Amino acid sequence: MLLLANPRRNAFNCAGVWRKRLSTINNTKINHEDCDIVIVGGGPAGLALAAALGSSPSLRRNLSITLVEGGDLKKAEGWAPIPGSFSNRVSSLTNTSQTFLKSPSIQNCIYHILLTSTTGIGVWGHIDEARTCGIDEMQVWDGISGARIAFSASELNLEKPELGMARLTENFNLQRGLLRRLKDLPEVRLLQQTKVKSIVQDVEEHRQWPLVYLENDRVLRARLLIGADGFNSPVRAYANIPSFGWSYDTQAIVATMTHPPRGAFEGPNTTAYQRFLPTGPIAFLPLSPTASSLVWSTKPQLAAALLACEPPVLASMINAAFRLPELSVRYLHTRILEAQLSGTPITPSEIQQEISWREQSHSIDQHSIYASANAAATIGMPLEGSEAVPPLVTTLQPGTVASFPLRLNHAEAYIGEGLGARTALVGDAAHTVHPLAGQGLNMGLGDVESLARCIENAFLLGGDIGSHTALLPYAQDRYLENHILMATIDKLHKIYSTDLQPIVWARSVGLEVLNELDSLKAAIMLTAGSRTDDAQRTSATAWNVVAKGVETLVAAADASKILAGGLQNLLSSNLQRLLNTEGAPGQQKRV
């Protein structure tokens, strides 16, 4: 498959194996604490797994569960934001993820427990729902051609349309809710501000259990060690599990934006917007009637130049990125870069003059929704087509503008074998993905639900929860599904990162055709987690269709023979080259 090209061993993993092998010598007299399950990592995935395991009466009463986190979780636990302000790191929770986080149901019999998935871990009641925002509609369009696709909860035959397609929440809100839930589960031990110094294999009595050395000189011996410890996972290094992937030539800019409320005759601010520009997608995600979150993926040089500008300049550029034709957006990017190179960043008045001139050159009516200085947009009757673009950004919340690099990374296995046995990976320790589809956290929560169910089933059947046999159903359940989704997102990123006209034509035709197929749109949203029924959890069919559809755009070029001779060969060769290119030229494909 596409993601398996150019193999190279992870240097971090190799170093971890070297340290582990040295440390297995003469460790037979270590005083250690025996634990059934040790989770390393106190992010959302690790905390959710601890809560899921603790929510099972059979597990919390019979197994010792310990979570180790090197950072201080008191910041998240005591998070008390100023009303009206929002954190800049938000996540989209699908209905499937929300169902998993909600109150646990009472299982009536062991048979029912074994054959059904976990239905909730009792976290949602600890989340401040007033600080979340449902997404009822999505507007996604091509920045060059304008081809558009719209998803609406009311039109997709969802199980519960009133829930919307997903719900946005600040990461701090979720993390605080998880910590509050863990306070209800005293059987789950939480060791925070305690870093892991090393992980070695126990050779005493030939058990080969992992020994986790903590910086406070405590040693935990784990029947099962779970890595929820992020991209540079020490647990993955200990287990000697290679990973493959690459860094994108892309930087994500995040910020919290403020804007006027929707007009009296418009719907609420519950629409998510995403425009695919050649430099990367820009997304506008609603948080409240007057606040939304920005995720703008763009080239590193441009990201640095935008961050160096005054906040009003960035706000103007955000408005322009959703409204101006791509040609003018590209020109504004050049002006921003030139100003930074000259050592004199562009001023708010200068950028507004540039935008106004570009609007005039494109004959954009100053009273239309595409005029970025239209203050009358929220007064009286809504302007025609006002739902096609997001509200105009007026300011950026101070202290929320930030950026981070983007990468794709996938572990070659989710469970360890041999010298790395009795280990499992979840969340970013297992996979990281481009944020354009907003599926990163949902993939991690899917891992958590599957692994918790796998552990519970093994325990109820009297098995060894750390054995390869017990953990294998988890890997079989999650690996292929995650891989298909990651491959699809990666291919979409690549195919929308070019302005080559034949490819722009092909992707635009495909998007417009897809927009007319309600049944396929519903299938995509179903497997993206918009429905809450169990059937949608067990299939990646729709994402597979999308992935294959991207690859077979080459075949669709047959129709181009009717329009222009030779276009088929041009489209086929360039699209195939694009899909076979992983990362920027010269970048390593293994990390």
C-alpha positions as CSV (number, residue, x, y, z in Angstrom):
1,M,0.0,0.0,0.0
2,L,1.0,3.7,-0.3
3,L,2.1,4.1,3.3
4,L,4.5,1.2,3.3
5,A,7.1,2.7,0.9
6,N,10.7,3.4,1.7
7,P,11.3,1.4,4.9
8,R,13.9,2.8,7.5
9,R,14.3,1.8,11.1
10,N,13.4,4.4,13.7
11,A,16.6,5.6,15.4
12,F,14.7,6.3,18.6
13,N,13.4,2.7,18.6
14,C,16.9,1.3,18.0
15,A,18.4,3.3,20.8
16,G,15.6,2.1,23.1
17,V,16.3,-1.5,22.3
18,W,20.0,-1.0,23.0
19,R,19.3,0.5,26.4
20,K,16.8,-2.2,27.2
21,R,19.2,-5.0,26.4
22,L,21.9,-3.5,28.5
23,S,19.5,-3.0,31.4
24,T,18.3,-6.6,31.4
25,I,21.6,-7.7,33.0
26,N,21.6,-8.3,36.8
27,N,18.1,-7.0,37.6
28,T,17.0,-10.0,39.5
29,K,17.1,-8.4,42.9
30,I,15.0,-5.3,42.2
31,N,12.3,-4.4,44.7
32,H,9.3,-3.7,42.5
33,E,5.5,-3.2,42.8
34,D,3.5,-5.7,40.8
35,C,0.7,-4.1,38.7
36,D,-1.8,-5.8,36.4
37,I,-2.0,-2.8,34.1
38,V,0.3,0.2,33.8
39,I,-0.7,3.1,31.4
40,V,2.1,5.5,30.5
41,G,0.7,8.9,29.4
42,G,-1.9,11.2,30.9
43,G,-3.3,12.8,27.7
44,P,-6.9,12.3,26.6
45,A,-6.2,8.7,25.3
46,G,-4.4,7.6,28.4
47,L,-7.0,9.1,30.8
48,A,-9.9,7.7,28.7
49,L,-8.3,4.2,28.9
50,A,-7.9,4.5,32.7
51,A,-11.5,5.6,33.0
52,A,-12.7,2.8,30.7
53,L,-10.9,0.1,32.6
54,G,-12.1,1.6,35.9
55,S,-15.7,1.8,34.7
56,S,-15.7,-2.0,34.4
57,P,-16.7,-3.4,37.9
58,S,-15.0,-6.7,37.2
59,L,-11.7,-5.0,36.3
60,R,-11.5,-2.4,39.0
61,R,-12.4,-4.9,41.7
62,N,-9.9,-7.5,40.6
63,L,-7.0,-5.8,38.8
64,S,-4.6,-3.1,39.9
65,I,-4.6,-0.2,37.3
66,T,-1.9,2.5,37.4
67,L,-1.5,5.5,35.2
68,V,1.9,7.3,35.1
69,E,2.2,10.9,33.8
70,G,5.3,13.0,33.8
71,G,3.5,16.3,33.6
72,D,1.4,18.2,36.1
73,L,-2.3,17.4,35.5
74,K,-3.4,19.9,38.1
75,K,-3.4,22.6,35.4
76,A,-6.1,20.6,33.5
77,E,-7.9,19.5,36.7
78,G,-8.2,23.1,37.9
79,W,-8.9,24.6,34.5
80,A,-11.2,27.6,35.0
81,P,-11.4,29.7,31.9
82,I,-12.7,33.2,31.8
83,P,-16.3,33.2,30.5
84,G,-16.4,34.0,26.8
85,S,-12.8,32.9,26.2
86,F,-11.7,29.6,24.6
87,S,-8.6,27.5,24.4
88,N,-6.9,27.3,21.0
89,R,-6.7,23.5,21.0
90,V,-10.0,21.9,20.2
91,S,-11.2,18.6,19.0
92,S,-14.2,17.3,17.1
93,L,-15.9,14.4,18.9
94,T,-18.0,12.2,16.7
95,N,-21.3,10.8,18.0
96,T,-19.6,7.5,18.4
97,S,-16.9,9.0,20.6
98,Q,-19.6,10.9,22.6
99,T,-21.5,7.7,23.2
100,F,-18.4,6.0,24.5
101,L,-17.7,8.9,26.9
102,K,-21.3,9.0,28.3
103,S,-22.8,7.1,31.2
104,P,-22.1,3.4,31.4
105,S,-25.1,1.1,30.9
106,I,-25.8,-1.8,33.3
107,Q,-24.9,-5.1,31.6
108,N,-27.3,-7.8,32.5
109,C,-25.2,-10.9,31.7
110,I,-21.7,-12.0,30.9
111,Y,-22.9,-13.1,27.4
112,H,-24.0,-9.6,26.7
113,I,-20.7,-8.1,27.9
114,L,-18.7,-10.4,25.7
115,L,-20.6,-9.8,22.5
116,T,-21.2,-6.0,22.7
117,S,-18.9,-3.0,22.8
118,T,-18.5,-0.8,25.7
119,T,-21.4,1.7,25.7
120,G,-20.0,4.4,28.0
121,I,-17.5,5.3,30.6
122,G,-19.3,7.9,32.6
123,V,-17.2,10.9,31.6
124,W,-19.7,13.1,29.7
125,G,-21.4,14.2,32.9
126,H,-18.1,15.8,34.0
127,I,-17.6,17.8,30.8
128,D,-18.9,21.3,30.7
129,E,-21.4,20.9,27.8
130,A,-22.1,24.6,27.7
131,R,-18.5,25.0,26.4
132,T,-19.1,22.5,23.6
133,C,-20.7,23.2,20.2
134,G,-22.6,20.8,17.9
135,I,-21.8,20.7,14.2
136,D,-25.0,20.5,12.2
137,E,-23.5,21.2,8.8
138,M,-20.2,21.1,7.0
139,Q,-19.2,23.2,3.9
140,V,-16.1,22.0,2.1
141,W,-14.9,23.4,-1.2
142,D,-12.0,23.5,-3.6
143,G,-10.0,26.7,-3.3
144,I,-9.2,26.8,-7.1
145,S,-12.4,25.6,-8.8
146,G,-15.0,26.4,-6.2
147,A,-16.4,22.9,-6.4
148,R,-18.3,22.3,-3.2
149,I,-19.7,19.5,-1.0
150,A,-22.1,20.1,1.9
151,F,-23.0,17.7,4.7
152,S,-26.0,18.3,6.8
153,A,-27.3,16.3,9.8
154,S,-30.9,16.9,8.7
155,E,-30.3,15.4,5.3
156,L,-28.1,12.4,6.0
157,N,-30.6,10.1,7.8
158,L,-28.7,10.1,11.0
159,E,-29.9,8.0,14.0
160,K,-30.3,11.2,16.1
161,P,-30.2,14.3,13.9
162,E,-30.6,16.6,16.9
163,L,-27.1,15.5,18.0
164,G,-25.6,16.9,14.8
165,M,-22.7,15.2,13.1
166,A,-20.1,15.9,15.8
167,R,-19.4,18.2,18.7
168,L,-16.5,20.5,19.2
169,T,-14.8,20.9,22.6
170,E,-11.7,22.3,24.0
171,N,-9.1,19.6,24.9
172,F,-8.8,21.1,28.4
173,N,-12.6,20.6,28.8
174,L,-12.3,16.9,27.9
175,Q,-9.2,16.3,30.0
176,R,-10.7,18.0,33.0
177,G,-13.8,15.8,32.7
178,L,-11.7,12.7,32.5
179,L,-9.8,13.6,35.6
180,R,-13.0,14.3,37.5
181,R,-14.3,10.9,36.4
182,L,-11.1,9.2,37.7
183,K,-11.8,10.8,41.1
184,D,-15.0,8.6,41.2
185,L,-12.7,5.6,40.6
186,P,-10.3,5.5,43.6
187,E,-9.2,2.0,42.6
188,V,-7.4,3.5,39.6
189,R,-4.1,4.9,40.8
190,L,-2.8,8.1,39.2
191,L,0.9,9.0,39.5
192,Q,1.4,12.5,38.0
193,Q,4.6,14.6,37.9
194,T,6.4,11.3,37.8
195,K,8.5,10.7,34.7
196,V,9.5,7.3,33.4
197,K,13.3,6.9,33.4
198,S,13.5,3.6,31.6
199,I,11.7,0.5,30.8
200,V,13.4,-2.9,30.8
201,Q,12.4,-6.5,30.8
202,D,12.2,-8.5,34.0
203,V,14.2,-11.8,33.8
204,E,13.3,-12.9,37.3
205,E,11.4,-16.2,37.3
206,H,11.5,-15.9,33.4
207,R,8.3,-13.9,33.5
208,Q,9.6,-11.3,31.0
209,W,7.2,-8.7,32.4
210,P,8.1,-5.0,31.7
211,L,9.8,-3.2,34.5
212,V,9.0,0.6,34.5
213,Y,11.6,2.6,36.4
214,L,10.2,6.0,37.7
215,E,12.3,9.0,38.5
216,N,11.2,8.8,42.2
217,D,13.1,5.4,42.3
218,R,9.9,3.3,42.3
219,V,9.8,0.4,40.0
220,L,6.5,-1.0,38.6
221,R,6.3,-4.5,37.1
222,A,3.4,-4.7,34.7
223,R,1.5,-7.7,33.5
224,L,0.4,-5.4,30.7
225,L,2.1,-2.1,29.8
226,I,0.1,0.3,27.6
227,G,1.7,3.2,25.8
228,A,-0.5,6.3,25.5
229,D,2.7,8.4,25.6
230,G,2.5,10.3,22.3
231,F,4.5,10.4,19.1
232,N,8.0,9.8,20.7
233,S,6.6,6.9,22.7
234,P,9.1,5.2,25.1
235,V,6.8,2.3,25.4
236,R,6.9,1.8,21.6
237,A,10.7,2.1,21.8
238,Y,10.9,-0.5,24.5
239,A,8.6,-2.9,22.6
240,N,10.9,-2.4,19.5
241,I,7.9,-1.6,17.3
242,P,9.1,0.4,14.2
243,S,7.0,3.2,12.8
244,F,6.8,4.6,9.3
245,G,5.7,7.9,8.0
246,W,7.0,11.3,7.1
247,S,6.8,15.0,8.0
248,Y,4.6,17.1,5.8
249,D,6.0,20.3,4.4
250,T,3.2,22.0,6.4
251,Q,2.7,23.9,9.6
252,A,-0.7,24.3,11.3
253,I,-1.7,27.7,12.7
254,V,-4.3,27.6,15.4
255,A,-6.2,30.5,17.1
256,T,-9.5,31.4,18.7
257,M,-11.4,33.9,16.5
258,T,-14.2,36.2,17.6
259,H,-16.8,37.4,15.2
260,P,-20.4,38.9,15.2
261,P,-23.3,36.5,15.8
262,R,-25.3,35.2,12.9
263,G,-28.1,37.5,11.9
264,A,-31.7,37.2,13.3
265,F,-32.9,35.5,10.1
266,E,-29.9,33.1,9.9
267,G,-29.3,29.8,11.6
268,P,-27.0,29.4,14.6
269,N,-23.2,29.3,14.4
270,T,-23.1,25.5,14.0
271,T,-21.5,25.1,10.5
272,A,-17.9,24.0,10.0
273,Y,-16.2,25.5,7.0
274,Q,-13.1,24.2,5.2
275,R,-11.5,25.5,2.0
276,F,-8.7,23.6,0.3
277,L,-6.0,25.9,-0.9
278,P,-2.9,24.7,-2.7
279,T,-0.8,25.7,0.3
280,G,-3.1,23.6,2.6
281,P,-6.7,23.6,4.0
282,I,-8.0,26.3,6.2
283,A,-10.8,25.3,8.7
284,F,-13.3,27.5,10.6
285,L,-14.8,25.5,13.5
286,P,-17.7,26.9,15.6
287,L,-17.4,27.1,19.4
288,S,-20.1,29.6,20.4
289,P,-22.4,32.2,18.8
290,T,-19.5,34.6,18.7
291,A,-16.3,32.5,18.8
292,S,-14.8,29.9,16.5
293,S,-11.5,28.0,16.2
294,L,-9.0,28.3,13.4
295,V,-6.9,25.4,12.0
296,W,-4.9,26.7,9.0
297,S,-2.4,24.3,7.5
298,T,0.1,26.0,5.3
299,K,3.7,26.2,4.2
300,P,6.2,26.7,7.1
301,Q,7.6,29.9,5.6
302,L,4.2,31.4,5.2
303,A,3.1,30.2,8.7
304,A,6.2,32.0,10.2
305,A,5.4,35.2,8.2
306,L,1.7,35.2,9.3
307,L,2.7,34.6,12.9
308,A,5.1,37.5,12.8
309,C,2.3,39.9,11.7
310,E,0.0,41.8,14.0
311,P,-3.2,39.9,15.0
312,P,-5.4,42.2,12.8
313,V,-3.3,41.3,9.8
314,L,-3.8,37.6,10.5
315,A,-7.6,38.2,11.0
316,S,-7.8,40.0,7.6
317,M,-5.9,37.2,5.9
318,I,-8.3,34.6,7.4
319,N,-11.3,36.5,6.0
320,A,-9.6,36.8,2.6
321,A,-8.6,33.1,2.6
322,F,-12.3,32.1,2.7
323,R,-13.5,34.7,0.2
324,L,-11.0,35.8,-2.4
325,P,-10.2,33.8,-5.5
326,E,-7.1,31.6,-5.1
327,L,-5.1,33.9,-7.4
328,S,-5.5,36.8,-5.1
329,V,-5.0,34.7,-2.0
330,R,-1.7,33.6,-3.5
331,Y,-0.7,37.3,-4.2
332,L,-1.5,38.2,-0.6
333,H,0.7,35.4,0.6
334,T,3.6,36.8,-1.6
335,R,3.1,40.2,-0.1
336,I,3.2,38.8,3.4
337,L,6.4,36.9,2.7
338,E,8.1,39.9,0.9
339,A,7.3,42.2,3.8
340,Q,8.8,39.7,6.3
341,L,12.0,39.3,4.2
342,S,12.3,43.1,4.1
343,G,12.2,43.3,7.9
344,T,9.2,45.5,7.9
345,P,6.0,43.4,8.4
346,I,2.9,44.6,6.6
347,T,0.5,46.7,8.7
348,P,-3.2,46.2,9.2
349,S,-4.1,49.2,7.0
350,E,-1.8,48.0,4.2
351,I,-3.2,44.5,4.1
352,Q,-6.7,45.9,4.1
353,Q,-5.9,48.2,1.2
354,E,-4.5,45.2,-0.7
355,I,-7.6,43.1,0.0
356,S,-9.9,46.0,-1.1
357,W,-8.0,46.5,-4.3
358,R,-8.1,42.7,-5.0
359,E,-11.8,42.7,-4.4
360,Q,-12.3,45.5,-6.8
361,S,-10.1,43.8,-9.5
362,H,-12.4,40.7,-9.2
363,S,-15.5,42.9,-9.4
364,I,-16.7,41.7,-6.0
365,D,-19.7,43.7,-4.9
366,Q,-19.0,45.4,-1.6
367,H,-22.4,44.4,-0.4
368,S,-21.9,40.7,-1.1
369,I,-20.9,38.0,1.3
370,Y,-17.5,37.9,-0.4
371,A,-16.6,41.4,0.6
372,S,-14.3,41.1,3.6
373,A,-15.2,44.5,5.0
374,N,-18.9,44.1,4.9
375,A,-20.0,45.3,8.3
376,A,-23.7,45.1,7.3
377,A,-23.7,41.3,7.0
378,T,-25.4,40.8,10.3
379,I,-27.9,43.6,10.2
380,G,-31.4,43.0,8.9
381,M,-32.1,40.4,6.3
382,P,-29.2,38.0,5.6
383,L,-27.2,38.5,2.4
384,E,-27.8,36.1,-0.4
385,G,-25.8,32.9,0.1
386,S,-24.6,34.0,3.5
387,E,-24.4,30.3,4.6
388,A,-21.7,29.7,2.0
389,V,-18.9,31.4,4.0
390,P,-18.1,31.8,7.7
391,P,-18.8,35.0,9.7
392,L,-16.2,37.7,9.3
393,V,-13.4,37.6,11.9
394,T,-13.1,40.8,13.9
395,T,-10.4,39.9,16.4
396,L,-8.2,37.0,17.6
397,Q,-8.3,36.1,21.2
398,P,-5.1,37.2,22.8
399,G,-2.6,34.5,23.6
400,T,-4.3,31.9,21.4
401,V,-2.3,32.2,18.1
402,A,0.2,29.3,17.9
403,S,1.6,26.8,15.4
404,F,3.0,23.3,15.2
405,P,4.4,20.9,12.5
406,L,2.3,18.2,10.9
407,R,3.3,14.7,10.2
408,L,2.0,11.2,9.4
409,N,3.2,8.3,11.5
410,H,1.9,4.8,12.0
411,A,3.4,2.0,14.1
412,E,3.9,-1.2,12.3
413,A,2.1,-3.1,15.1
414,Y,-0.1,-2.1,18.0
415,I,1.0,-4.9,20.3
416,G,4.5,-6.1,21.2
417,E,6.1,-9.5,20.6
418,G,9.2,-11.3,21.7
419,L,11.4,-9.1,23.9
420,G,8.7,-6.4,23.7
421,A,5.8,-8.7,24.7
422,R,3.0,-7.6,27.1
423,T,2.8,-4.1,25.6
424,A,0.1,-2.3,23.6
425,L,-0.1,1.1,22.0
426,V,-3.1,3.5,21.7
427,G,-3.6,7.1,20.4
428,D,-0.6,9.1,19.1
429,A,1.8,6.4,20.3
430,A,0.3,4.2,17.6
431,H,-0.6,6.8,14.9
432,T,-0.5,10.5,14.1
433,V,-2.4,12.0,11.1
434,H,-3.0,15.2,9.3
435,P,-5.8,17.2,11.0
436,L,-7.8,18.0,7.9
437,A,-10.5,15.4,8.7
438,G,-10.5,16.1,12.5
439,Q,-10.2,12.3,13.2
440,G,-7.0,12.1,15.4
441,L,-8.7,12.1,18.8
442,N,-11.6,9.9,17.6
443,M,-9.1,7.3,16.3
444,G,-7.5,7.3,19.7
445,L,-10.8,6.9,21.5
446,G,-11.7,4.1,19.1
447,D,-8.4,2.4,20.2
448,V,-9.3,2.9,23.9
449,E,-12.8,1.4,23.5
450,S,-11.5,-1.6,21.6
451,L,-8.6,-2.3,23.9
452,A,-10.7,-1.9,27.1
453,R,-13.2,-4.3,25.7
454,C,-10.5,-6.8,24.7
455,I,-8.9,-6.7,28.2
456,E,-12.3,-7.2,29.9
457,N,-13.2,-10.1,27.6
458,A,-9.9,-11.8,28.3
459,F,-10.3,-11.4,32.1
460,L,-13.9,-12.7,32.1
461,L,-12.8,-15.7,30.1
462,G,-10.0,-16.4,32.6
463,G,-7.2,-15.5,30.2
464,D,-3.9,-13.7,30.7
465,I,-4.6,-10.1,29.9
466,G,-1.1,-9.4,28.8
467,S,-0.6,-12.3,26.5
468,H,-0.4,-11.9,22.7
469,T,-3.4,-14.1,22.3
470,A,-5.5,-11.9,24.5
471,L,-4.4,-8.7,22.8
472,L,-4.6,-9.9,19.2
473,P,-8.3,-9.0,18.8
474,Y,-7.5,-5.4,19.6
475,A,-4.9,-5.2,16.8
476,Q,-7.1,-7.0,14.4
477,D,-10.0,-4.6,15.2
478,R,-8.1,-1.3,14.9
479,Y,-5.1,-1.6,12.7
480,L,-6.6,-1.9,9.3
481,E,-9.4,0.5,10.0
482,N,-6.9,3.2,11.2
483,H,-4.6,2.5,8.2
484,I,-7.4,3.0,5.7
485,L,-8.5,6.2,7.3
486,M,-4.9,7.5,7.5
487,A,-4.2,6.5,3.8
488,T,-7.4,8.3,2.7
489,I,-6.5,11.5,4.6
490,D,-3.0,11.5,3.3
491,K,-4.2,11.0,-0.3
492,L,-6.7,13.8,0.0
493,H,-4.0,16.1,1.4
494,K,-1.8,15.3,-1.6
495,I,-4.4,15.6,-4.3
496,Y,-5.6,19.0,-3.0
497,S,-2.0,20.3,-2.7
498,T,-1.6,20.8,-6.4
499,D,-2.8,23.4,-8.8
500,L,-2.2,21.3,-11.9
501,Q,-5.2,22.0,-14.0
502,P,-6.0,18.4,-15.1
503,I,-6.0,17.2,-11.5
504,V,-8.0,20.2,-10.4
505,W,-10.6,19.4,-13.1
506,A,-10.8,15.7,-12.1
507,R,-11.1,16.3,-8.3
508,S,-13.7,19.1,-8.9
509,V,-15.8,16.9,-11.1
510,G,-15.5,14.1,-8.5
511,L,-16.5,16.4,-5.6
512,E,-19.5,17.8,-7.5
513,V,-20.7,14.3,-8.4
514,L,-20.3,13.2,-4.8
515,N,-22.3,16.1,-3.6
516,E,-25.3,14.8,-5.6
517,L,-25.1,11.3,-4.1
518,D,-26.8,11.6,-0.7
519,S,-26.5,7.9,0.0
520,L,-22.7,7.9,-0.4
521,K,-22.4,11.1,1.7
522,A,-24.4,9.4,4.4
523,A,-22.2,6.3,4.3
524,I,-19.1,8.5,4.6
525,M,-20.5,10.3,7.6
526,L,-21.6,6.9,9.1
527,T,-18.1,5.5,9.2
528,A,-16.8,8.9,10.2
529,G,-18.7,8.4,13.5
530,S,-21.8,10.5,12.9
531,R,-24.0,7.6,13.9
532,T,-24.0,5.9,17.2
533,D,-25.1,2.4,16.3
534,D,-22.8,-0.6,16.7
535,A,-22.9,-1.5,13.0
536,Q,-21.0,1.6,12.0
537,R,-18.1,0.8,14.4
538,T,-17.2,-2.5,12.6
539,S,-16.7,-1.3,9.1
540,A,-14.4,1.1,7.2
541,T,-16.2,0.5,4.0
542,A,-17.0,4.1,3.2
543,W,-13.5,5.3,3.9
544,N,-12.2,2.5,1.7
545,V,-14.5,3.7,-1.1
546,V,-13.2,7.2,-0.7
547,A,-9.6,6.0,-0.7
548,K,-10.1,3.8,-3.8
549,G,-12.0,6.6,-5.4
550,V,-9.1,9.0,-5.1
551,E,-6.8,6.4,-6.6
552,T,-9.1,5.6,-9.5
553,L,-9.5,9.3,-10.5
554,V,-6.9,8.3,-13.1
555,A,-9.3,5.9,-14.7
556,A,-12.0,8.6,-14.7
557,A,-9.8,10.6,-17.0
558,D,-11.2,8.5,-19.9
559,A,-14.0,11.0,-20.1
560,S,-11.5,13.7,-20.8
561,K,-10.9,12.3,-24.3
562,I,-14.2,13.9,-25.2
563,L,-13.0,17.3,-24.0
564,A,-9.4,17.5,-25.1
565,G,-7.0,15.1,-26.8
566,G,-4.1,13.9,-24.7
567,L,-5.6,15.1,-21.4
568,Q,-6.0,11.5,-20.2
569,N,-2.3,10.7,-20.3
570,L,-1.4,14.0,-18.7
571,L,-3.9,13.5,-15.8
572,S,-2.9,9.8,-15.4
573,S,0.8,10.4,-15.2
574,N,0.7,13.5,-13.0
575,L,-1.9,12.1,-10.6
576,Q,-0.1,8.8,-10.2
577,R,3.1,10.7,-9.5
578,L,1.4,12.8,-6.9
579,L,-0.1,9.8,-5.1
580,N,3.2,8.1,-5.1
581,T,5.0,11.0,-3.5
582,E,5.3,10.9,0.3
583,G,6.3,14.1,1.9
584,A,8.4,16.8,0.3
585,P,11.4,15.8,-1.9
586,G,14.4,14.8,0.2
587,Q,12.5,14.1,3.3
588,Q,12.8,10.8,5.2
589,K,9.8,8.6,4.9
590,R,10.5,6.8,8.2
591,V,10.4,8.5,11.5
